Amino acid sequence: MASEGTKENPWKLKTPPMTSEYEMYKDVKDDKEVIICVVGKTTLLYDARCLTDLQTMLKEHGDWMDLGSADEQKPAKDGTVEAWGRSENNPVGGWYGLKKGLRGRFGMYVPPLMEKLGLAEVTHEAKNNKMRAK
């Protein structure tokens, strides 16, 4: 059996409120390591370095941080994981989402993977979820 986190054996995850299921796996696209996120018939791509960069930022933050998930076309609430995932001040200087038009929702789909990998804790309320580094 393929190791978990591959196209053949993706991580099976649920959104922070535990209402929707989706899958993620690592791959290489255009010589860049990426995380592919499959939600229903929609596929999103994230720069794989987001996992270590986000954990580092959360450790420096030192406390719970709101997820603040938002679509690319909507502004992200300041001080949230979503805002950091698109900020010019993060380590990649902008979006970790790589698929134009679908670069948002960083605060929805990346935190559960971080939790699965043991890199962070995530709350699972109906709304206003948060995360912190482990």
C-alpha positions, -999 to +999 in steps of 0.1 A: +000+000+000+013+035-009+022+057+020-004+082+031-004+116+014+001+103-022-024+104-051-030+067-046-035+071-008-045+107+000-051+121+034-088+120+041-097+152+060-127+172+073-131+209+074-126+225+108-164+225+116-163+188+106-191+194+080-173+185+047-148+159+037-120+164+013-086+149+003-051+162+001-018+147-012+017+159-021+029+160-056+053+179-079+041+204-104+064+226-125+094+215-104+077+227-072+064+205-044+027+212-040-002+200-019-032+191-041-066+196-024-096+178-039-130+191-027-158+174-046-150+182-083-128+212-074-090+209-072-069+235-054-031+237-052-010+250-023+028+255-021+039+226+001+063+249+021+031+264+037+032+236+062+066+245+078+061+283+072+027+283+089+040+262+118+069+286+123+046+316+122+022+300+147+051+292+171+062+328+169+026+340+174+024+318+205-013+316+210-045+306+192-051+323+158-084+327+140-086+307+107-107+333+089-112+313+057-123+333+027-126+328-011-099+345-032-123+371-044-132+382-008-108+401+016-094+381+045-099+394+080-068+409+094-048+388+119-061+355+106-044+324+091-062+332+058-048+368+058-012+355+065-016+329+037-019+357+012+002+384+028+031+401+011+049+397+045+048+359+046+079+339+035+067+335-001+057+371-004+020+365-013-004+336-020+004+300-009-026+291-031-013+285-066-044+281-088-056+316-099-093+321-090-090+293-063-061+306-042-083+313-012-097+290+015-061+285+029-076+289+064-102+261+057-082+234+041-046+236+053-052+236+091-068+201+092-038+187+073-015+204+099-035+188+126-034+154+109+004+157+106+008+166+143+020+202+135-009+221+150-041+219+171-074+231+155-107+238+171-138+222+157-167+246+164-196+254+140-179+288+133-149+309+142-123+281+145-088+287+155-054+270+154-021+270+172+013+253+167+021+221+186 
